[in-house]
């Protein structure tokens, strides 16, 4: 290749580069915003949406408890308290993350993953 291809600064994933390059199957994930305190206002909005979706699906007591934890995280986000947000989202658990991924709330997904150590 002798330097024929120069890949400069890359902001996202690159699927393939080169002469006669071919891809048979490629899956690239979407990028969630990094969980930072700057995202807390947007997080509060998304947690309200998540809470509503979870309420519609909750059939077990553990799921109803998770709804409450997400509501507490929403209030903490409104109060700009990132540590409390993380604490409540960790308690909300994997089901909250699954619902968030289903409804597509990227900031909430990022915070949930961070809180759950994923």
C-alpha distance (Angstrom), angle and dihedral (degrees) to the residues before:
residue distance angle dihedral
X1 . . .
X2 3.82 . .
X3 3.78 96.0 .
X4 3.78 93.4 -52.9
X5 3.79 90.7 137.8
X6 3.75 120.5 52.4
X7 3.77 113.8 -175.5
X8 3.78 107.2 -163.0
X9 3.74 126.9 -166.7
X10 3.80 107.7 -25.7
X11 3.81 119.9 -152.7
X12 3.79 96.1 -176.8
X13 3.78 142.4 13.7
X14 3.79 120.8 -54.9
X15 3.77 115.9 -143.8
X16 3.80 102.1 -165.5
X17 3.82 141.2 -16.7
X18 3.79 132.4 -172.9
X19 3.79 148.3 57.8
X20 3.78 112.4 -46.4
X21 3.80 90.7 -1.2
X22 3.78 114.1 169.2
X23 3.76 135.1 -170.8
X24 3.77 121.8 -157.7
X25 3.79 98.0 179.7
X26 3.79 128.0 -1.7
X27 3.77 130.3 175.0
X28 3.77 121.0 -175.0
X29 3.77 122.4 -179.6
X30 3.75 126.1 -131.1
X31 3.76 117.8 -107.4
X32 3.78 118.8 -116.4
X33 3.79 118.2 -150.9
X34 3.79 112.6 -99.0
X35 3.80 111.3 -97.6
X36 3.82 105.1 -109.1
X37 3.78 135.2 147.6
X38 3.82 87.4 -106.5
X39 3.82 87.7 68.6
X40 3.82 95.5 54.2
X41 3.84 96.8 101.9
X42 3.81 91.0 51.3
X43 3.80 89.6 42.7
X44 3.81 90.8 55.4
X45 3.82 89.9 54.4
X46 3.78 92.7 48.2
X47 3.80 92.9 46.1
X48 3.82 89.7 54.9
X49 3.81 88.5 53.7
X50 3.80 91.1 45.6
X51 3.79 91.8 48.9
X52 3.81 91.4 54.0
X53 3.81 91.8 49.0
X54 3.79 91.8 47.9
X55 3.81 92.0 49.3
X56 3.81 89.8 56.3
X57 3.81 91.8 52.2
X58 3.81 101.9 37.4
X59 3.80 111.1 115.2
X60 3.81 101.5 150.3
X61 3.79 130.6 61.1
X62 3.84 91.5 -117.6
X63 3.79 89.2 55.7
X64 3.81 92.3 49.9
X65 3.81 88.6 51.0
X66 3.82 89.0 51.7
X67 3.82 89.1 53.0
X68 3.80 88.2 55.8
X69 3.81 91.7 49.5
X70 3.81 90.7 52.6
X71 3.82 89.5 49.3
X72 3.82 88.8 51.8
X73 3.81 89.7 49.5
X74 3.80 89.1 51.1
X75 3.81 90.5 54.2
X76 3.82 90.7 47.1
X77 3.81 90.1 51.2
X78 3.81 90.0 51.6
X79 3.82 88.1 51.0
X80 3.84 89.5 50.1
X81 3.82 91.7 -119.9
X82 3.82 105.2 143.7
X83 3.81 95.1 176.4
X84 3.82 92.1 55.8
X85 3.82 89.7 45.9
X86 3.80 89.7 56.0
X87 3.80 92.5 45.5
X88 3.82 93.4 52.0
X89 3.79 94.9 43.2
X90 3.80 91.0 50.6
X91 3.82 87.8 54.7
X92 3.82 90.7 48.2
X93 3.80 89.1 64.7
X94 3.78 138.5 -171.2
X95 3.79 96.2 -35.8
X96 3.81 90.6 61.8
X97 3.80 88.7 52.4
X98 3.80 91.8 48.7
X99 3.81 91.8 52.3
X100 3.82 91.0 45.1
X101 3.80 90.5 53.4
X102 3.80 90.8 48.0
X103 3.81 94.5 52.8
X104 3.82 95.4 37.4
X105 3.80 108.8 -121.8
X106 3.83 102.2 157.4
X107 3.80 100.5 -173.6
X108 3.81 91.4 49.2
X109 3.81 90.3 46.9
X110 3.81 90.6 53.6
X111 3.79 92.9 49.5
X112 3.81 92.6 45.0
X113 3.80 92.1 50.5
X114 3.79 91.3 49.2
X115 3.81 92.2 46.9
X116 3.81 91.5 48.9
X117 3.80 92.7 47.0
X118 3.81 94.5 -114.9
